[in-house]
Amino acid sequence: MTLDSHPHYPSALSYVLKLHRDAAPGRGQLCGRLENIASGHSFRFGSVEELLACLAHDVAAGPESHRDDDA
């Protein structure tokens, strides 16, 4: 068996999604925090649109530009 040096799901692109207690996904109301597992970079979001925009920005920025915004 050969291990693939390029994993299908790299840690740099793994996230933890934490929904706020007031989120109501069934009604389309999402708010919470998303954290990059590898870098620790996290950000808060108040809507699905913000979540997607922040995720896209984080992926495009790459690991060299990550800083913790949740301090």
C-alpha positions as CSV (number, residue, x, y, z in Angstrom):
1,M,0.0,0.0,0.0
2,T,1.3,3.4,-0.9
3,L,0.4,6.5,1.1
4,D,-0.7,9.5,-1.0
5,S,1.4,12.5,-0.1
6,H,-1.4,14.8,-1.1
7,P,-4.4,13.9,1.1
8,H,-7.9,14.3,-0.2
9,Y,-8.9,16.3,2.9
10,P,-5.8,18.3,4.0
11,S,-5.8,19.6,7.6
12,A,-5.2,23.1,6.2
13,L,-8.7,23.0,4.8
14,S,-10.4,21.4,7.8
15,Y,-12.8,23.5,9.9
16,V,-14.9,23.3,13.0
17,L,-18.3,25.0,12.8
18,K,-19.9,26.1,16.0
19,L,-23.4,27.4,15.8
20,H,-24.5,30.0,18.3
21,R,-27.3,29.0,20.7
22,D,-29.6,31.4,19.0
23,A,-29.1,29.9,15.5
24,A,-32.2,28.4,13.9
25,P,-31.0,26.4,10.9
26,G,-34.5,25.1,10.2
27,R,-35.5,28.7,9.5
28,G,-32.4,29.6,7.6
29,Q,-30.9,31.7,10.5
30,L,-27.3,30.8,11.0
31,C,-24.8,32.5,13.2
32,G,-21.8,31.2,15.0
33,R,-18.1,30.8,14.5
34,L,-15.9,28.9,12.1
35,E,-12.3,27.8,13.0
36,N,-9.6,26.5,10.7
37,I,-8.2,23.5,12.5
38,A,-4.6,23.8,11.2
39,S,-4.1,27.5,11.7
40,G,-6.5,28.3,14.5
41,H,-7.8,31.2,12.5
42,S,-11.4,31.8,13.4
43,F,-14.2,34.3,12.6
44,R,-17.8,35.0,13.5
45,F,-20.6,35.0,11.0
46,G,-24.2,36.2,11.2
47,S,-25.7,34.7,8.1
48,V,-25.2,31.9,5.5
49,E,-23.8,34.6,3.1
50,E,-21.2,35.7,5.7
51,L,-20.2,32.2,6.5
52,L,-19.6,31.4,2.8
53,A,-17.8,34.7,2.2
54,C,-15.5,34.2,5.1
55,L,-14.8,30.6,4.2
56,A,-13.9,31.6,0.6
57,H,-11.7,34.4,1.9
58,D,-9.9,32.0,4.3
59,V,-9.2,29.4,1.6
60,A,-8.1,32.1,-0.9
61,A,-5.8,33.8,1.6
62,G,-3.8,30.7,2.3
63,P,-2.1,29.6,5.5
64,E,0.6,32.4,5.5
65,S,-1.9,35.1,6.1
66,H,-3.9,33.6,9.0
67,R,-4.3,35.3,12.3
68,D,-6.7,34.9,15.1
69,D,-9.5,37.4,14.8
70,D,-11.3,36.0,17.8
71,A,-8.9,37.1,20.5
